[in-house]
Amino acid sequence: MKTIKDSVHDHIEVGGVARALLDTPPVQRLRHIKQLGTVSLVYPSANHTRFEHSLGVYHLACEALSHMRIEGRAAERIRAAAILHDVGHGPYSHNVEDVIERHTGKYHEDVEGVFADSAIPGILREHDLDPDRVAGLIHGEGQYGGLVSGELDVDRMDYLVRDAHHTGVPYGTIDHGRLVRELRFVDGELVLGEGNVQSAESLLVARALMNPTVYSHHVARIGKSMLRRGAERLIAAGTVPETLRRMDDHDLLVALRTTESTAPLARRLAHRDLFKRAVWAEMRDVPNDLLELPHERIAEYEETIADRAGVDADAVVLDVPGYPKMTESSTRVVVGGEIRRLDEQSPLVRTLRQSQLNQWRLGVYAPADDAERVGHATEAVLGLDTDGTLISDMRPGLHTTLDRFGAGGTE
């Protein structure tokens, strides 16, 4: 048994198969991948890693198993999945995941290849565990998959509290102790026990507040967009996509700095000389056909906007987020002895869904000197109804206020 001091959960005891997996290269690699990627450009203390988070997920999984009295091989399988659930992440966590998925067809949950190229399968078999069944839990498969990857998973419970702790914002605070204690399996479904509608709602509220304040802060999104562009150029310059997927944060930065086509972007990211918002448009101002644009069409729009603005093609980044989702709303809770979906029981869910739609923004970014021209060109090319959303059109003083505090954080 090994005891590790954690900034969120205090002392975490790691034993059994998890202890054996802890020092494998795929797990240790997570020490070099930031949990929040470019969010540290907004909140300087947000430098915690996927390794810390994996330990937290393992700890909460152990707590849940104890309360639910799940023991034996099934429990060890869940503990293994908890400590391994993030080994498929690429550099900077989710920041370049879209690029990796587009070129490899793999998401971070696709851990089978990572397993195969490491000592992990052998360690799992030494503990009488099937590597395929552990990988299945990470995909959310089977009765116990929802505990590791689902609406009520311990992954979510840890990252909300951990991200709030390290950014210093109060919005991710949830009673994870109660949530873990109240988990139940009823007719094969993972649910929260009677009297816990408000506990389930707390997950939604925390996520809804953390999203604009931390996860989708405009500065973090600009940095993320620049990283994605750099990753695309690395692949175009000859980097094998699977190699990119196996990099850590330091590997990616070195690759960006030492590749001619990406060196300018690397320099901007290193010096925090980021692009600025040229357009920041609400969903109601954006034509519906722009909401689900494939990568190729986005690249074409960027070239057209740059041409109309009379700027270099590299000076325009079009950032179109996916349609807002709220997977937590399908959480099952026991009410009056019946299992009900949270979105059927809680009026708050409808309010939070509307809040998500109101928070959604299409972004167009450009170097500071080009931002005004790019903003007006974007309005014409995309047909935006940007009454008040062009940054260059904002009344004096409002631009600074929005940049610094518009999404709840500092620039």
N, C-alpha and C positions, 0 to 999 in steps of 0.2 A: 504493500500500500504506500502511495506517495501523497503527501499533503502539499497543496499549492495555495499560496495566498493570492486572493483575487480581489480586485478593487470594488466589485459589486456584491459578490456572494460571500466574502470573507474567506474562510478556509474551505477548499475543495479537496476531498479525498478521492484519489484515482487508483483503482485497483483492477484486478482481473484482466480481461482482454483489453480494456481501455488503457491500462498501464503499459501493456505490451505494445500497443499501437502508438503510444504517445511520441516515442522517439524515432518513428519511421520518417524518412525524408518527405513523403507527401504531407504528413501532419506538421512537421517542423517548418516546411515551406510557408505555411499559413502565418508564421511569425512575420513574414515579409510582405504581407498583403494587407493593406489598410481596410478596415471594416467599412468605412464610409467614403473611400476614394477621394474625390476632389472636394468633399465637404470641409476638409481641413483648410482650404483656401478661404473659408468663411469663418469657421470656428477653429482657431489654431490648436486647441487641445484635443481635437478629434483625431488622434493618431493611434487609437486602439486598433487591434488587429483581428483577423479571422481566427487566429490561434486562441486568443483570450475568449472570444465569443464561443468557439467550439467547446472550450472547457466549461463555460457557463451553461451551454445547452446540455452537455453531459451531466452536469450537476443537477439541473432541473429535471432531467429525465430520471435520474436516480431517485430524486424526491418523489416524483410521480409514481414510479414503480413501487416504492415503499408504501405510499398511501393506498395504492390499488392492489397491493399484495400480489404483484406479479413477480414470480421468481423463476429460477432455473435457467434453462437454455433460452427461453423466450426473452427473459430480462437481459441476459448477456448480449443477445442479438440487438436489442434496442440500445443498450449502452454503446455497443460498437458503432451502430449507425449514427448515434448522436455525436461521438467524437470524430467521425469520418464525414459527416454530412456536407462539409464545405470543401473537401479536397479537390473537387472538380472546378473550383473557381479559377478564372483567369486573373491577370494582374488588374489592380485597382477595382476588384470585386465586380459590381454590376456595370461599371463605367464603359467597358469595351465588350460586354457580353453579347450585345447585338451584332457586333462585327464578327466575333468568333462564331456565333451561331449561324450567321449568314454564309460563312466560308467552310464550316465543318459540320453543320447540322447538329451540333451538340450544345446543350445548356449545362449550367454548373451542376445540375443533378445527375448528369450522365457521367458516373464515376467509374464505370466498368473498365475503361481504358487505363485510368490511373491505377486502379487495383492491379490490373494485369501486368503492368510494368514495375511492380514494386514487391516488397516482402509481405504486403497486406494479406493476400490470399493464404499464404502459408501460416501466418499468425492466427488468422481466423480458424483455419482447419485444426491447428494445434489446440484450440479451445472448443473444438467440436462444433464449429459454426460454418454454415454454407455461405461463401462470399456472395453468391447470386441472391440469396435471401436478404442479406444485409444491404446489398445495393437496392433491392426492391423496397425495403423500408425507407431508404433515402428518397426514392421516387414516390413515396406515399402509398405503397401497395399493401394489401392485406389488412387484417383487423387492426394491427398495431401501427400501421404506416402513418395514420393521422396524428399520432403522438409526436412523430419526428418531422413530418411534412404534411400539414393540413391546416384547417381553419383554427384549431385550438392547439397548435404545436408549441413545444417548448422552445423552438427556434425563435418564434415571434416574441414570446414572453421575455427571452433574454435580450434580444437586440433592442427592443423598445427601451427597456430600463438602462441597458449599457450605453446606448447612443445618447440618451438624455443625460446620463451621468458625465460622459466625456465631452459633450458639447456645452454642458452647463445650463441647458434649457430645462424648464420644469414640466414640459408637456408630455413626456413619455412615461411619467410615473404611473405605474399600475400596481395593484396588489397581487404580484405574481405568486406570493406565498399562498394566498387564498385560492387563486385559480388552480394551482397545482393540487392543492388539497381536495378541491371539489370536482376534479376530473373523475368520470365514471365510464365504464363500458356497459351499455344497456342494449341488449339484443344485437351485440356486435358493433354498436355505434359508440364513438367517443363523444360524450356529452358532459355538460356541467350540471351538477346536481340541483335539486330543488332549491329555489330561493336565490338563484344566482344570475338573474337577468341583468342586474346592474353590473355585476362583475364582468359579464360578457360585453356589455355596452362600453365598459371602460377600455377594453382593447380597441374598439372602433374609435372612440373619442381620442385616445392617445395617438393612434395612427393618423387620424384626420388632422390633428394639430401638428404632429411631427412632419407631415408631408410638406406643407409650404414653408415651414420654419427651418427645416433641416434638409430633408431628402430632395426636395425640388426647389430649394433656394436658387434664385436666378444665377448667382455667381458660381455655385456648384454645377449648375446645368451648362453654363458657358464653358467651364473647365472640362466637363465631361464631353461636350461636343468637340472641343479641340483635341482631346485625347482620342476620341473615336476617329477623327480625321487622320491623326497621326498613325493610328493602327492600320487604317485602310491603306495609307501610303507605304507603310512598311511591307504589307503584303504585296502591293503593286511593285515594290522594289525587290521582291524575291524572298521575303521571309515566309517560311512555310506556316500556314495557319495553325496547325497543331503545335508547332514550336511556340508561336505566340501564346497559345492557350496554356502552355506549361511554364511560361515566364512568371516571375514575381514582379512587384512594383519596380524594384531596382533594375532588373533585367530590361524592363520596358523602357525606362528612362535612358539607360545606356544605349539601347538600340535606337531610340529617337534622336539622341544627341550625335550618334556616329553615322547616321544615314543622311546623305545630302538633302534629300527631298523633305525630311522631317526636322532637320536641325533648327530652322527658324521657329517652328512650333514648340520644340523642346525648350528653346531659349525663353520664349514667352511664358511657358508654364513654370519654368524654374524661377523666373524673375517676377512672377505674378503680373505680367504685362498682358492681361487678358483682353480679348475682344469685348466690345460693349454692345448693349442692346440697341438695335436699330428699330425693331418692332417688338412689342410685347402684347399680343392680341388675345382677347377673350374668345371663348368658343363661339359665342353668339355672333362675333364679327368675322368668323372664318367660314368660307363655303364648305359644305358638307363633304365634297369630293377631295378636300385636302386632309381630312382627318385620318385616312388610312393609306397614305402614300407609300409605295414601295421605295426602296433605296435608290433605284435607278431614276425614278421620277424626281425625287428630291435633288439628286445631283444635277439633273437637267434644269430644274427651277433655279438652283444656285447659279449656274452658268448664265441663264437668261437674265436674272436679276443683276448679276455683276456686269453683264454687257450693257444693260440699260442704264446702270448707274455710272458706267465709264470707269470701273475699277478692275483691278486684277481678279481673276477667277478665284484665287485663293482667299480673297477678302470677304467672302460671303459664306455664312453657315446658316442653314435652315434647320431648325430644331422643332420637329412635330411629335409631341408625346403621344403615346397610345391613349385610347379612350379610357377614362378612369374606371377602375374596378374596385370592388370592396368584397373580397373573398370572405372576410370575417363575418359578413352579414348572414352567411349560411350556417354559422355555428349552431349546434343543437343544444338546447337547454331543456331541463325538465320543469314543466309548469303544471301544477295540479295533477301530478302523476303521469302526464303525457309528455312525449318528446316533441318539441316544436322548434322550427327554425327561428332564429333571432329576428330576421326581417319580417316574419309573420307576427311576432309578439311585440316588437319594440317600435313605437312611432319615431324614436330617435334615429333609427336607421334611414328613414326617408329624408330627414333633415340633413344627415351627414352625406347622403348621396348627392343631394342638391349642392351642398357645400363643396364637394369634390368637383362638380361641374363648374361651379363659380370660380374655383381656384385654378382650373386648367388654363394654360397659356401656350400659344404658339410663339416661339421666339425666333428672331432673325438677328444674327450677331455679325459684327464687323469691327475692324480696327477703329479706334476713336475718331481719327481724321476722316474716315469714310462713312461713319454711321448715319449721318443725316441723308446723304445721297442714297445710300442703300435702303434706308427706310422708305423714302418716297418711291424708289424703284420697285420695292416689294409691294407696296400698296397697289401700284398699277399692274404688276405682273400677276399677282395672286388674286386680285379683285377683292381685297380686304375692305371691309367697312370700318376703317380704323379711326372712328371719331374719338380722339383723345388717347389712342394707344401708340401713336408714333412718338417715340421718345423726343425727337427733335421739335415736335409741336407742343410739348408740355409748357405750361406757363412757368416763368422764371421761379426758381427755388424748388419746384416740385420734383424735377429730375433728381436732384441730390437726395431729397427725402426718400424717394422711392428706391433709389439704388442702395441706400444705407439701411433702410428699415422696412421696405415694402413687403418683404417676406418674413419679417420677424427676426432677422439676424443682422450682423454687421457686415459691411462689405470689406 
